[in-house]
C-alpha cells in the first residue's frame, strides 16, 4: 500500500528528487525497495524510500548518488525554528519506523542539512562531496569560471572537428565506458544491466540521454549519460577511449550535454567523486563543491556480504 501511495505522490509532486522517484527505484532496485511514509489528514508529510538488497539491510543501489528523506514543503510563513523542529520530529518518527534493520547506509540529498536526529539515535555520518554548476543558461559565465585546461580541452576537441551526438547506442556507450575502467586498471563493480535499464527508462520518460563525441572517421572518443528534471541535471556515467584521450572530447561532450539540459533545468550536478583525479576534472569546470551526508548504523555481516555479492553477480 505504501508503495502505491508513493507512486501516486511521484506522479503529482515534481519536488521529489530523481534518485528517489518511483521509476528510478524500479530501474535500479527492481523489487528490492520499499518506502516509509508519514501521513496526516490524508497528506504525506515525509517519505523515506529504502533499497533492501537482503533481509535486515538497507543500502544504496547502483548509479544512485543520494536517497534519504523527502519532506513536503512547509507553509511559506513558517519560522525557520519551527521548520527545523517539524523536520526533526519527522526524522525521529521515520527512525522509529526503521525497526529491526541491523544495517543502514544511505547518502542523503544535498538539501538535507540537519542529521541531528540520526546522531541522537546512534547513527554515524561521513561528509561526501559533489560538484554543481548553477545558472547553466549563462554560458558565458560558465566558460569564464572554467579552468584554462578545461577551456583548452574543449577548444582542442572543436579544432579536431569532434562532433557531439545525442541518442548514441547503449552498446557503444557501454563499450567506451568499459575502456575507461580498463585504463584505470579497475573493475566496474556496478551492474551494466542496471545501467542499461536506467538508460532505457530515462529515455522513455524523456528525462535522460546518451551523448557521444565522434571524429571525422567515426571513432567514438568519449561518452556521457545525463538525466534531468526541473530541479537539476545529473552526470550519471561516462568515460573516454584511452586511445583518443588527448583529443579533449570528454570535456566537449560534457560541455555540450550541459548546454542541452539547460533547456530543462538551471543546475548541473557532476555527482561528485572522492577520487582525486576525477574530483579535479569536475572542479575545473568551475563547479561548486557541495557537501552531502552519508549516514550509517550497524554492521554488515559476512552472510549479508555474500548475499549482496551473489545478487550483484546476477545483475552483472
C-alpha positions as CSV (number, residue, x, y, z in Angstrom):
1,X,0.0,0.0,0.0
2,X,2.8,2.4,0.9
3,X,4.5,1.9,-2.5
4,X,1.2,2.6,-4.3
5,X,0.7,5.8,-2.4
6,X,4.2,6.8,-3.0
7,X,4.0,6.2,-6.8
8,X,0.9,8.4,-6.8
9,X,2.9,11.1,-5.0
10,X,5.7,10.9,-7.5
11,X,3.2,11.4,-10.3
12,X,1.8,14.6,-8.7
13,X,4.8,16.3,-7.0
14,X,7.8,17.4,-9.1
15,X,9.8,18.3,-6.0
16,X,10.8,14.7,-5.4
17,X,14.5,14.2,-6.4
18,X,15.1,12.0,-9.4
19,X,17.0,9.4,-7.4
20,X,14.0,8.6,-5.2
21,X,11.3,8.8,-7.9
22,X,9.4,5.5,-8.4
23,X,10.6,5.0,-12.0
24,X,14.3,5.3,-10.9
25,X,13.8,3.0,-8.0
26,X,12.1,0.4,-10.1
27,X,15.1,0.6,-12.6
28,X,17.9,0.4,-10.1
29,X,16.4,-1.8,-7.3
30,X,13.9,-4.0,-9.1
31,X,11.5,-5.3,-6.5
32,X,14.0,-4.8,-3.7
33,X,12.7,-1.4,-2.5
34,X,10.1,-0.1,-0.1
35,X,9.2,3.2,1.4
36,X,8.3,4.6,4.8
37,X,5.6,7.3,4.8
38,X,4.3,9.7,7.4
39,X,0.8,11.0,6.8
40,X,-1.6,13.4,8.5
41,X,-5.1,14.1,7.4
42,X,-4.5,12.2,4.1
43,X,-1.5,14.3,3.2
44,X,2.0,12.7,3.0
45,X,4.4,14.8,5.2
46,X,7.6,12.8,4.6
47,X,8.8,9.8,2.6
48,X,11.9,7.7,3.0
49,X,12.5,5.2,0.2
50,X,14.7,2.2,1.1
51,X,16.8,-0.2,-1.0
52,X,16.8,-3.6,0.7
53,X,19.2,-5.9,-1.1
54,X,18.7,-8.6,1.6
55,X,16.8,-9.1,4.8
56,X,17.7,-6.6,7.5
57,X,19.9,-4.5,5.3
58,X,19.3,-1.0,3.9
59,X,21.9,0.2,1.4
60,X,22.4,2.3,-1.8
61,X,21.6,0.9,-5.2
62,X,24.0,1.2,-8.2
63,X,24.2,4.5,-10.1
64,X,22.3,6.3,-7.3
65,X,24.0,9.3,-5.7
66,X,21.6,10.0,-2.9
67,X,18.3,8.8,-1.3
68,X,17.3,9.8,2.2
69,X,14.2,11.7,3.2
70,X,11.8,13.8,1.2
71,X,9.8,16.4,3.1
72,X,6.6,18.0,1.9
73,X,7.0,21.8,1.6
74,X,6.0,23.7,4.7
75,X,3.9,26.9,4.7
76,X,5.9,29.9,3.3
77,X,5.3,31.9,6.6
78,X,6.6,29.1,8.9
79,X,9.5,30.3,11.0
80,X,12.9,28.6,10.5
81,X,13.0,27.3,14.1
82,X,9.5,25.8,13.5
83,X,10.6,24.1,10.3
84,X,13.6,22.7,12.0
85,X,11.6,21.3,14.9
86,X,8.9,19.9,12.5
87,X,11.5,18.1,10.3
88,X,13.4,16.8,13.4
89,X,10.1,15.3,14.6
90,X,9.5,13.6,11.3
91,X,13.0,12.2,11.2
92,X,12.5,10.7,14.7
93,X,9.3,9.1,13.6
94,X,10.9,7.6,10.5
95,X,13.9,6.3,12.5
96,X,11.4,4.6,14.8
97,X,9.8,3.0,11.8
98,X,13.1,1.5,10.6
99,X,12.5,-1.2,13.2
100,X,14.7,-4.2,13.1
101,X,17.1,-3.4,10.3
102,X,20.6,-4.4,11.5
103,X,22.5,-2.3,8.9
104,X,21.7,1.1,7.5
105,X,23.6,3.1,4.9
106,X,22.1,6.0,2.9
107,X,23.5,9.0,1.2
108,X,21.2,12.0,1.7
109,X,20.3,14.7,-0.8
110,X,22.4,17.9,-0.5
111,X,19.2,19.8,0.7
112,X,19.2,17.6,3.8
113,X,21.4,19.6,6.3
114,X,20.3,18.5,9.8
115,X,21.2,15.0,10.7
116,X,21.0,15.6,14.5
117,X,18.0,13.2,15.0
118,X,20.2,10.4,13.5
119,X,23.1,11.4,15.7
120,X,20.9,11.3,18.7
121,X,19.7,7.9,17.7
122,X,23.3,6.5,17.5
123,X,23.9,6.8,13.8
124,X,27.2,7.9,12.3
125,X,27.9,10.4,9.5
126,X,30.6,10.9,6.9
127,X,30.7,14.1,4.7
128,X,31.0,13.5,1.0
129,X,31.1,16.0,-1.8
130,X,29.5,16.6,-5.2
131,X,30.2,19.4,-7.6
132,X,27.4,21.6,-9.0
133,X,27.1,24.2,-11.7
134,X,24.3,26.8,-11.1
135,X,22.7,29.2,-13.6
136,X,23.8,26.9,-16.5
137,X,21.8,29.0,-19.0
138,X,24.5,31.7,-18.6
139,X,27.1,30.0,-20.9
140,X,29.5,33.0,-21.0
141,X,29.9,33.0,-17.2
142,X,30.3,29.2,-17.2
143,X,33.2,29.5,-19.7
144,X,34.8,32.3,-17.6
145,X,34.7,30.2,-14.5
146,X,36.3,27.1,-16.1
147,X,40.0,26.4,-15.7
148,X,42.3,27.2,-18.6
149,X,42.8,23.5,-19.0
150,X,39.1,22.7,-19.4
151,X,38.6,25.5,-21.9
152,X,41.7,24.3,-23.8
153,X,40.3,20.7,-23.9
154,X,37.0,22.0,-25.3
155,X,38.8,24.2,-27.9
156,X,41.2,21.3,-28.9
157,X,38.2,19.0,-29.5
158,X,36.4,21.6,-31.6
159,X,39.5,22.2,-33.6
160,X,39.8,18.4,-34.2
161,X,36.2,18.5,-35.6
162,X,34.9,16.3,-32.8
163,X,31.1,16.2,-33.3
164,X,28.9,15.6,-30.2
165,X,25.8,13.5,-31.0
166,X,22.8,12.7,-28.9
167,X,21.0,9.4,-28.8
168,X,24.0,7.1,-29.4
169,X,23.5,3.4,-28.9
170,X,23.7,1.8,-25.4
171,X,26.1,-0.8,-26.8
172,X,28.6,1.9,-28.0
173,X,28.2,3.8,-24.7
174,X,29.0,0.7,-22.6
175,X,32.0,-0.2,-24.7
176,X,33.7,3.1,-24.2
177,X,32.8,3.2,-20.5
178,X,34.4,-0.3,-20.1
179,X,37.6,1.0,-21.8
180,X,37.8,3.8,-19.2
181,X,37.8,1.2,-16.3
182,X,40.5,-0.8,-18.2
183,X,42.7,2.2,-18.5
184,X,42.4,2.8,-14.7
185,X,43.0,-0.9,-14.1
186,X,39.8,-1.0,-12.2
187,X,36.8,-3.3,-12.3
188,X,33.4,-1.6,-12.6
189,X,31.5,-3.1,-9.7
190,X,28.2,-1.5,-10.7
191,X,25.9,-3.5,-12.9
192,X,25.9,-2.8,-16.6
193,X,22.5,-4.5,-16.8
194,X,21.1,-2.0,-14.2
195,X,22.7,0.9,-16.1
196,X,21.1,-0.3,-19.4
197,X,17.7,-0.4,-17.7
198,X,18.1,3.1,-16.2
199,X,19.1,4.5,-19.6
200,X,16.1,2.9,-21.3
201,X,13.7,4.1,-18.6
202,X,15.1,7.6,-18.5
203,X,14.8,7.8,-22.3
204,X,11.2,6.6,-22.2
205,X,10.3,9.2,-19.6
206,X,12.1,12.0,-21.5
207,X,14.5,12.6,-18.7
208,X,17.8,11.2,-19.9
209,X,20.0,10.8,-22.9
210,X,23.4,9.4,-24.0
211,X,25.9,11.8,-25.6
212,X,29.0,10.8,-27.6
213,X,31.9,12.6,-29.3
214,X,32.9,11.3,-32.8
215,X,35.8,12.3,-35.0
216,X,35.7,12.6,-38.8
217,X,36.5,8.8,-39.2
218,X,33.6,7.9,-37.0
219,X,35.7,6.9,-34.0
220,X,33.8,7.4,-30.7
221,X,36.2,9.3,-28.3
222,X,34.1,9.9,-25.2
223,X,30.6,9.4,-23.8
224,X,28.2,10.7,-21.1
225,X,24.9,9.6,-19.7
226,X,22.9,12.5,-18.2
227,X,19.5,12.6,-16.6
228,X,17.4,15.6,-15.6
229,X,14.4,17.1,-14.0
230,X,13.3,20.6,-13.2
231,X,15.5,20.9,-10.1
232,X,18.7,19.6,-11.6
233,X,20.5,17.5,-14.2
234,X,23.0,14.8,-13.2
235,X,26.0,13.2,-14.9
236,X,25.4,9.5,-14.1
237,X,28.2,7.7,-16.0
238,X,30.6,8.1,-18.9
239,X,34.2,8.0,-19.9
240,X,36.6,8.1,-22.8
241,X,38.6,5.8,-25.1
242,X,42.2,5.9,-23.9
243,X,43.4,5.8,-27.5
244,X,41.9,9.3,-28.0
245,X,42.4,10.7,-24.5
246,X,44.4,13.7,-25.7
247,X,41.6,14.9,-28.0
248,X,39.7,16.7,-25.2
249,X,36.5,15.1,-26.3
250,X,35.3,14.2,-22.8
251,X,35.3,17.8,-21.8
252,X,33.5,18.8,-25.0
253,X,30.9,16.0,-24.6
254,X,30.1,17.2,-21.1
255,X,30.0,20.9,-22.2
256,X,27.5,20.1,-25.0
257,X,25.4,18.0,-22.5
258,X,25.3,20.9,-20.1
259,X,24.2,23.2,-22.9
260,X,21.5,20.8,-23.9
261,X,20.0,20.2,-20.5
262,X,19.9,24.0,-19.8
263,X,16.5,24.0,-21.5
264,X,15.1,21.8,-18.7
265,X,16.9,23.0,-15.6
266,X,19.3,25.6,-14.3
267,X,21.6,23.2,-12.3
268,X,24.1,20.6,-13.4
269,X,25.3,18.1,-10.8
270,X,28.5,16.2,-11.7
271,X,27.6,13.7,-9.0
272,X,31.0,14.3,-7.4
273,X,33.7,11.8,-6.6
274,X,36.1,11.1,-3.7
275,X,38.7,10.0,-6.3
276,X,41.3,12.7,-6.6
277,X,41.7,12.9,-10.3
278,X,38.0,12.8,-11.0
279,X,37.4,15.4,-8.4
280,X,39.8,17.7,-10.1
281,X,38.2,17.2,-13.5
282,X,34.8,18.2,-12.2
283,X,36.2,21.1,-10.1
284,X,37.9,22.6,-13.2
285,X,34.6,23.0,-14.9
286,X,34.0,25.8,-12.4
287,X,31.6,23.7,-10.4
288,X,30.9,24.5,-6.7
289,X,31.9,21.9,-4.1
290,X,28.8,20.9,-2.3
291,X,28.7,18.6,0.8
292,X,26.2,15.8,1.5
293,X,25.8,13.2,4.2
294,X,26.5,9.5,4.2
295,X,24.6,8.2,7.3
296,X,25.3,4.7,8.6
297,X,24.5,2.4,11.6
298,X,25.1,-1.2,12.4
299,X,27.3,-3.9,10.9
300,X,27.2,-5.7,7.6
301,X,27.9,-9.3,8.5
302,X,29.6,-12.0,6.4
303,X,26.3,-13.6,5.4
304,X,25.0,-10.2,4.2
305,X,28.1,-9.5,2.2
306,X,27.8,-12.9,0.5
307,X,24.1,-12.5,-0.3
308,X,24.7,-9.0,-1.7
309,X,27.7,-10.2,-3.8
310,X,25.6,-13.0,-5.3
311,X,22.8,-10.6,-6.2
312,X,25.3,-8.2,-7.7
313,X,26.9,-11.0,-9.8
314,X,23.4,-12.0,-11.0
315,X,22.8,-8.4,-12.1
316,X,26.2,-8.1,-13.8
